[in-house]
């Protein structure tokens, strides 16, 4: 803001015609330099001394604020300055304009004969003369001034040509002013306008035109001093003549320069010199408003979610770095400052609009709309299915080529990726990379189908594994080892492939062993079914007990009921053969399968019931050495209490002579047990038991 201290600092000469006599002298209310252009004399011829006549004259008045010396300099300006002769007459202190013939306190003139260019005149600190040109220099002696003194100064351009001048003050004294920052009247910082106004006087507004209330500036300009009166005008000319001041808010135009005036009024001193002072300043408005353009953003509503993610900051609506930007989902929210969108970089929304409120550093607000759109939705064929045969080694699993799933709608050019779950498909995590050789059980996978814009939709693919289909009638069999049988897979299959090479429903004349058949169903899935022909379990003769003339055959295994024979001709259900004579036999056993019998050789030994160890060579010992070839042949003798008293084996020739440890034992009846194992594959155990009478001599 450019601060003008006097009315004649702003306006050209023709604006001050009425102030060219002493009574209407222009008050000088500052030490600042003055520049004006007088044109013509005043209404009253008031000159005296050096200014005896007026040609192009102007009157000033000023008062002293601080005591000291006072000088001033009058300098012609303009193109014709070297030919301009300014004269002056200084009156005071306390000069009366009614005394038109008063002798001036100081007077002088520049004169065109001076060697100084342009011709200068005024008061300086070196001159000693007080009148008449200062000895040819144009300067006369300074004056000593006191506070409160009032002076009048008459300037006259003696030259015929009208030309402007500059008037500046010097010395140690200061002029009285109500606008001095250091005075008791007011503190006036520069600029006078509201805080934040630029140094050139601009006031920031938002819009053109905009209604502005100038009265809002007054307190700041006057700094709350009631002795200052502030007025506002539409032009400098209006301000100069105090014409049509602005008293109500009006529309202002940034292209127009407005003017304000500051007048000092001391209600306690109506004739106070300061009441004559008036200061002016420019007011300009600067339109800080700006425009934003409506925007539109299109994003993907992925997976038909009905919403999309938008980066609102990416929309070109004319934002600049100096703007404070906020986003709202509706104009209602914006107007009420609620529900601000705090993450405009990842805004999730359906189609619609977002409203942007931008505020610049001057407080100007612009609102615009961003429309939210969806890209065309990616079309997919949902609920597609893939069916595969089971994997033979893992029947619950199938080998799928997921690329075969019909998920892309006709007419769409898209790409696909595969995922094990919906969440993975949406988040693009855990991608199935081996989608052409995907092994899985019954279940589902999800296909992320996306277009060139990156938009995607997710289709579900159901996976079905065809389980193995086996023959219900093909069962394992059990036959005699020497027999043959038929294996039948039954009807209902389109193809049969046997391990024997046969391709018929059944195969015949097969013996004991393991076989398989590959069965193919109508869906072209094959199942390999194994079947085993087992040999029937043969019974095992675990032992044969011989008691006197009875032979008991003990059997385990096989499938009861058993059949027994000792001649392979006559068969009986009982395992006991009675009244068997002494000698060697073959025992035959077969089970319910009637397979070839099991054969074990058996011996019914010679039975010794009495020994008389008297040395006569007859029945002196109990001797089974005749069957010493049997395995593990052992003869054990027990007393009547069941206590074993003798063991006959290889070491004593399988004999007992009626003694124990070489001593004869009492005559009596004793029990014996004869055991051995037959020399057959099973080493069938035999047990022959009975009693024997021992007679010793007394």
Secondary structure, DSSP 8 states (H G I E B T S, - for coil): --EE-SGGGTS-GGGGTT--SGGG-EEE-SSS-EEE---S--SS----TT--S-SEEEEEEEEEEE-EEEEEEEEE-STTGGG--EEEEEEESS--TT-TT---SEEEE--TT-SSSS-EEEEESS----SGGGTTTSEEE-EEE-TT-EEEEEEEE-SSS---EEEEEESS-EE--TT-TTSSS----SS-S-TT--TT-EEEESSSSEEE-GGGGHHHHHTT-TTEEEEEESSHHHHHTT-S---S-EEE-TTSEEEEEEEE--TT-TT-GGGG-EEEEEEEEEE-------EEEEE--GGG-S-EEE-GGGS-S---TT-EEEEESSHHHHHHT-SB-S-GGGEEE-SEEEEEEEE-TT--EEEEEEEEEE-----B--SEEEEEEEETTEEEEEEE-GGGS--B-TT---EEEEESSHHHHHHT-SB-S-GGGEEE-SEEEEEEEE-TTS-EEEEEEEEEEE-----SS---EEE-TT--EEEE--SS-SEEEETTS--SSEEEEE-SEEEEEEEE-TTS-EEEEEEEEEE----EEEEEEEETTEEEEEEESS-SS-EEESSSSS-BS-SEE-S--SEEEEEEEE-TT--S-EEEEEEE-----EE--SSSSSS-SEE-GGGTTSEEEEEEEE-TTS-EEEEESGGGTTEE-SEETTEE--SEEEEEEEEEE-SSTT--EEEEEEEEEE----
